[in-house]
Amino acid sequence: MHRVGSSQAVKVNVRVIAISNRDLRAEVQAGRFREDLFYRLNVVSLSLPLLRERPGDIPLLSRHFLQKYAAATGSPAEVLSPEALSRLLAHAWPGNIRELENVIQRAVILANGREIVAEHVLPESSFVAASREEAAPGRTVMEHEKELILSTLKRLNGNRTHTAKALGVSVRTIRNRLREYRVLSGGAVC
């Protein structure tokens, strides 16, 4: 391989795997993707159907993500209830595998025991709607955030690192929020 502008050859051993949710050949024809880059990348093409077109993969992927996030957070969650699996199989998955992964990660955070139940596996749009319905009038976002952080921290036995990872924030954020809560509640976290 030659570096751009160099006449000296450099030995490399790499594989590039590129993925797109668009038809790159059509994008090249429409002038929205560089033709030379397309031909550099297009050595072996694989077309993978959408998750909703292969529902048989949902149980396997769900178990994989469940094990991954339970281990990462120290959660006791280890199985999906039949109702939870039915709910996952019934969803259309417009966000594909990434959406499924997020739903399972959230379910692991919400689970109280070893079993993930149907209420834990609401897709994002349903989760947001359910959160709005459950929200008490007059409660602030900060109060909801505080409740989520403290309940997750309690479930993870006070481990701030696991709590931060489970909630997708930094340990510094958890530490700062806990400091704020102590000030707001007169020195004791409630």
Backbone torsions as a table, in degrees:
resi	resn	phi	psi	omega
1	MET	NA	144.5	177.6
2	HIS	-113.1	133.0	172.4
3	ARG	-68.3	150.3	179.3
4	VAL	-58.8	125.8	178.2
5	GLY	84.4	1.6	-178.2
6	SER	-113.0	150.7	175.9
7	SER	-103.1	-1.7	-178.6
8	GLN	-92.0	131.2	-179.9
9	ALA	-80.3	141.3	177.3
10	VAL	-123.0	129.8	-179.4
11	LYS	-82.7	130.3	177.9
12	VAL	-135.6	155.8	176.6
13	ASN	-139.6	91.2	-177.2
14	VAL	-135.8	159.4	170.2
15	ARG	-127.7	134.9	178.2
16	VAL	-111.3	124.1	175.8
17	ILE	-114.0	119.0	-178.9
18	ALA	-118.8	144.0	-179.3
19	ILE	-131.7	146.1	177.8
20	SER	-146.7	150.2	175.3
21	ASN	-96.2	13.2	179.5
22	ARG	-120.0	158.8	174.8
23	ASP	-80.4	100.7	-174.0
24	LEU	-66.5	-31.9	177.2
25	ARG	-61.5	-42.9	177.7
26	ALA	-67.1	-37.0	178.5
27	GLU	-64.8	-36.6	176.6
28	VAL	-64.2	-46.6	-179.0
29	GLN	-63.1	-31.9	179.0
30	ALA	-83.9	-4.9	178.6
31	GLY	81.0	17.1	-178.9
32	ARG	-102.1	-1.3	177.9
33	PHE	-142.3	137.9	-176.8
34	ARG	-65.5	127.2	-178.4
35	GLU	-63.6	-42.0	-178.7
36	ASP	-64.7	-37.6	177.9
37	LEU	-68.8	-39.0	177.3
38	PHE	-57.6	-47.0	-178.3
39	TYR	-72.1	-25.7	173.1
40	ARG	-68.3	-40.8	-176.7
41	LEU	-82.0	-28.8	-169.7
42	ASN	-85.1	61.2	175.9
43	VAL	-84.9	-51.1	176.2
44	VAL	-129.1	122.9	179.3
45	SER	-106.5	135.0	174.5
46	LEU	-123.5	137.2	176.3
47	SER	-115.0	118.4	-178.1
48	LEU	-108.8	125.0	179.6
49	PRO	-63.5	157.9	176.6
50	LEU	-62.4	155.7	-178.8
51	LEU	-58.3	-38.2	-179.2
52	ARG	-65.4	-19.8	178.8
53	GLU	-88.6	-4.9	178.6
54	ARG	-138.0	66.4	-176.4
55	PRO	-61.9	-19.0	177.2
56	GLY	-64.1	-20.3	178.8
57	ASP	-81.9	-18.2	-174.4
58	ILE	-61.5	-47.1	178.9
59	PRO	-61.6	-42.3	-179.3
60	LEU	-64.5	-47.9	179.1
61	LEU	-64.3	-39.8	179.5
62	SER	-61.4	-44.8	178.4
63	ARG	-62.7	-41.0	178.6
64	HIS	-60.4	-49.4	-179.2
65	PHE	-66.6	-35.8	177.6
66	LEU	-61.3	-47.5	178.5
67	GLN	-63.4	-42.4	-178.8
68	LYS	-60.1	-50.0	-174.7
69	TYR	-80.3	-28.6	175.2
70	ALA	-65.6	-43.0	178.5
71	ALA	-65.6	-40.7	-177.7
72	ALA	-66.7	-32.3	-175.4
73	THR	-104.5	-8.8	-176.7
74	GLY	75.4	21.1	-179.0
75	SER	-75.1	145.8	176.6
76	PRO	-78.5	-6.2	-177.9
77	ALA	-60.2	129.4	-179.4
78	GLU	-141.7	-12.2	179.6
79	VAL	-138.5	154.4	174.0
80	LEU	-98.7	133.9	175.1
81	SER	-68.0	157.1	177.0
82	PRO	-57.7	-36.4	178.8
83	GLU	-66.7	-39.1	178.5
84	ALA	-64.2	-44.4	178.8
85	LEU	-63.3	-40.5	177.1
86	SER	-59.6	-42.1	179.1
87	ARG	-63.8	-41.2	178.7
88	LEU	-63.9	-41.9	-179.0
89	LEU	-68.2	-26.9	-177.3
90	ALA	-82.6	-16.6	-176.2
91	HIS	-79.0	148.3	-177.3
92	ALA	-81.5	-16.4	177.4
93	TRP	53.5	60.4	176.6
94	PRO	-63.8	-24.0	178.4
95	GLY	-92.4	7.2	176.5
96	ASN	58.6	-145.5	-173.7
97	ILE	-66.0	-34.2	178.8
98	ARG	-61.9	-39.1	178.0
99	GLU	-65.5	-44.2	178.2
100	LEU	-59.6	-44.1	179.5
101	GLU	-60.1	-43.9	179.6
102	ASN	-63.8	-40.2	179.3
103	VAL	-63.2	-43.3	-179.9
104	ILE	-68.8	-40.2	177.7
105	GLN	-60.3	-45.2	178.7
106	ARG	-63.0	-39.8	-179.9
107	ALA	-62.5	-40.1	177.9
108	VAL	-63.2	-39.2	178.6
109	ILE	-66.1	-40.0	-175.9
110	LEU	-80.4	-22.1	-175.2
111	ALA	-64.9	142.0	179.2
112	ASN	-100.7	-16.9	-176.8
113	GLY	-140.0	-152.0	-176.0
114	ARG	-82.2	-13.9	-175.7
115	GLU	-111.3	133.1	172.7
116	ILE	-86.6	123.0	-178.8
117	VAL	-104.0	171.1	-174.0
118	ALA	-55.6	-38.8	-178.3
119	GLU	-64.6	-22.4	-178.9
120	HIS	-80.1	-19.1	-172.6
121	VAL	-108.8	36.3	174.8
122	LEU	-69.9	132.1	173.2
123	PRO	-60.9	161.2	-173.0
124	GLU	-49.4	-48.2	-177.2
125	SER	-63.0	-39.5	178.1
126	SER	-69.8	-36.7	-179.5
127	PHE	-63.6	-44.2	179.2
128	VAL	-63.9	-44.0	179.5
129	ALA	-63.1	-43.4	179.3
130	ALA	-63.8	-39.4	179.1
131	SER	-63.4	-39.1	179.2
132	ARG	-66.7	-40.0	-179.9
133	GLU	-66.0	-37.5	-176.8
134	GLU	-80.4	-15.7	-176.3
135	ALA	-65.1	128.6	178.3
136	ALA	-75.7	137.8	178.3
137	PRO	-57.5	137.4	177.1
138	GLY	88.3	-8.2	178.3
139	ARG	-79.5	139.4	-179.1
140	THR	-89.8	165.3	175.7
141	VAL	-60.8	-39.0	179.9
142	MET	-61.3	-38.7	178.6
143	GLU	-66.7	-39.7	176.3
144	HIS	-65.3	-44.0	179.2
145	GLU	-60.8	-45.1	179.9
146	LYS	-59.3	-46.8	179.9
147	GLU	-60.4	-43.0	179.9
148	LEU	-65.3	-45.7	-179.6
149	ILE	-63.9	-47.3	-176.9
150	LEU	-67.0	-39.0	179.6
151	SER	-69.2	-38.1	177.4
152	THR	-67.6	-42.5	177.8
153	LEU	-59.9	-43.0	179.0
154	LYS	-64.3	-45.1	-178.7
155	ARG	-63.8	-29.5	-179.1
156	LEU	-99.1	26.8	173.9
157	ASN	55.3	37.6	175.7
158	GLY	77.8	6.0	-178.0
159	ASN	-78.6	108.5	-176.8
160	ARG	-68.5	-35.7	-179.9
161	THR	-64.0	-46.9	179.1
162	HIS	-66.4	-37.6	178.4
163	THR	-63.0	-45.8	179.3
164	ALA	-60.4	-45.7	-179.6
165	LYS	-63.7	-42.9	-179.4
166	ALA	-63.4	-34.9	-177.3
167	LEU	-93.8	-4.9	178.1
168	GLY	72.9	31.7	177.4
169	VAL	-127.4	175.1	179.6
170	SER	-84.3	158.7	175.9
171	VAL	-61.8	-34.9	177.9
172	ARG	-60.3	-41.2	178.0
173	THR	-61.5	-44.6	178.9
174	ILE	-60.7	-47.5	-179.0
175	ARG	-60.3	-45.0	-179.5
176	ASN	-64.8	-42.0	179.2
177	ARG	-64.5	-43.1	178.8
178	LEU	-61.4	-38.6	176.9
179	ARG	-63.1	-43.3	178.5
180	GLU	-62.0	-42.2	-176.8
181	TYR	-65.2	-37.5	178.8
182	ARG	-63.8	-40.8	179.0
183	VAL	-66.2	-45.3	-176.2
184	LEU	-66.4	-30.0	-176.4
185	SER	-103.8	21.0	175.6
186	GLY	72.5	31.1	174.8
187	GLY	101.0	-13.2	179.5
188	ALA	-122.3	134.6	177.6
189	VAL	-75.9	125.4	179.0
190	CYS	-112.7	NA	NA
